[in-house]
């Protein structure tokens, strides 16, 4: 009985090891699309003039890994200028880059995550009133809606939350960021 039990156990282990060695690769679907067919371009453009001047240009490039999942990168440039009543003026240029991941959950609705690093003027904490340039990271999670338009592109609206938000250093006034953009 003991030999039968050991034999059965050895047979079970052997079958399991043999089963673990089976490798199966599903054939890749050739959708006939080229690299450039899966590549898209777009970005955000914001303008505001008056007492407060705000200009933002944020181009991006994305690649559809699958019909539901895409990756991409972009650049960001922001210019702020504000005139106060005592003729005091504050100006700042912010620049940097970002990478993102998007996953379509259902038609026209996406999950979005993004890492952004912006070079911003940050006030020094020594009481001198001086500023120093510093790279400020941001990690955003959220979702968005995409409305198809044009031949291949559309208009998107995203609601994102910055998990690394720093009220003192961030160029944004809140951890919540609303974005609207376009894709071609």
Secondary structure, DSSP 8 states (H G I E B T S, - for coil): -HHHHHHHHHHHHHHHHHHHT-------------TTTSEEEEEEEEEE-SSEEEEEEEEEEEEESSSSEEEEEEEEEEEEEEE-TTS-EEEEEEEEEEEEEEEEEETTEEEEEEEEEEEEEEE-TTSS--EEEEEEEEEEEEEEEEEE-SSS-EEEEEEEEETT--TTT-SSSSSEEEEEEEE-
